[in-house]
Amino acid sequence: MIEISQFRHKIKTHGLLLSLFYTAEFIARPTWRKIWVEPFLKSYSQRYEDIIIDDILGRKNTGTYLDIGAYDPHRLSNSKRFYDRGWRGCNVEPNPRRFERFVKDRPEDINLNVGVSDSAGKLIFYEVVPDAFSTLSDKRARELREQGAKFKAEIEVPVITMADLFERYLHHAKADFCTIDTEGMDITVLKGNDWIKFRPRVICVEVTSIQNSEAGSQEGESVEGFMNSVGYRKHSVTVEFGVPLNEIYLSEE
C-alpha cells in the first residue's frame, strides 16, 4: 500500500521516532479539526493555508479565487473559508465524482469538470486510492504504481490552460488568489498562464510531489524558481510530515 511505502520513506529521511510522531499527529488530526479548527478557526485547508492567504489579503469580505485541483468543496479546501464568507470563484476538478460535490455544495461558483495543463487537449486522469493522490501526470502515476497504490480508473478528460480559465471564466473580475494542487502537474499548470495579463495577488502551490516528475518540467526546475521568473516572491511555506507541503507566493507588482 502507498501509505506503508510513504511511512518507510519517512523512516529513512526522518528516523523512526520522528516518523511515529508525525503519523500519530496525522491520525489524531481529523478529530482535532472537527472539534476546534473548523468550528472555531474556520479553517479547512490542510495546514492553515486559507488563514495565511486571508491575512495577506486583509480579511476582505468579498473577492475572487481560482481553485485548480479543487478536490473537495469542504475537506482540505483552500477556498471554502472564502466561499462561506461570500467570496465567489472558479473550482476546477477532473474527477467526475468529486466534481458533482462542487455542483451540489458550491452552486454559486463556476465549477468545471476538466483538467489543467500547459496546452489544451486531452489527458488521462488516473483515479487513485486514496483520491487525494489522483493525477494527470503519466510519470507520477508510474511512481504511485511502484509504491503500491491502487488504481480505480483511467479516464480521458479534456484539459485547458490556466490562461484559458482566466480568459473564459474570470475575465470580469481580477482573482485575488489562485490555489493549485495537481499531484505532479503544478509547474506544468503554472506554465500555461499568461503572467503579464493574469496576475493573482497570491498563489498557493503544493510542492510535495517530486517536481522533476512533472510533464514539461526541466531537470532541477522548482516551483520557486519558476515563480521568481514571473515576478513573484515566496511569502511562506507550510509543512506536512516534516517536509514542505505548500508554498505561498506574492506578486511583486
Secondary structure as UniProt FT lines:
FT   HELIX           2..14
FT   HELIX           16..32
FT   HELIX           33..41
FT   HELIX           49..56
FT   TURN            57..58
FT   STRAND          64..68
FT   TURN            75..76
FT   HELIX           80..85
FT   STRAND          88..92
FT   HELIX           96..105
FT   TURN            107..108
FT   STRAND          110..112
FT   STRAND          115..117
FT   STRAND          121..129
FT   HELIX           131..133
FT   HELIX           138..146
FT   TURN            147..148
FT   STRAND          150..161
FT   HELIX           162..169
FT   TURN            171..172
FT   STRAND          177..180
FT   HELIX           186..191
FT   TURN            195..197
FT   STRAND          202..206
FT   HELIX           211..213
FT   TURN            215..216
FT   TURN            219..220
FT   HELIX           223..229
FT   TURN            230..231
FT   STRAND          232..240
FT   TURN            241..242
FT   STRAND          243..251
//
